[in-house]
Amino acid sequence: MVRLTDFHDRVAEQFGTVTGDSMLVDHLLLSLGNRTAAQAIEDGEDPKDVWRALCVEFDVPRSRW
């Protein structure tokens, strides 16, 4: 399980703080019902699932999942 703090750390490490923060609130993820990552987490989705959705969407190497 990915804790929320770990989720945010991973986003910042992979995408940078500014870009990562923007992605979380601006980019709609089809696999999460056309919600943003922030909306999905607010709706109770597991941060691990949201992280994986971002990884798939942005072609993050599997070794970083």
Residue pairs with C-beta under 8 A, 6 or more apart in sequence:
1 46
1 48
2 10
2 46
2 47
2 48
2 51
3 47
4 41
4 47
6 47
7 41
7 47
7 48
7 50
7 51
8 20
10 51
10 64
11 20
11 21
11 23
11 24
11 37
11 51
11 54
12 20
14 20
14 60
14 64
15 23
15 58
23 37
23 54
23 58
24 36
24 37
24 38
25 36
25 37
25 38
26 36
27 36
27 37
27 57
28 34
28 35
28 36
29 35
29 36
29 37
29 40
29 50
29 53
29 54
29 57
30 57
31 53
31 56
31 57
32 40
32 45
32 49
32 50
32 53
33 40
35 43
37 50
37 53
37 54
40 49
40 50
40 53
41 47
41 50
51 65
52 65
54 60
55 62
55 64
55 65
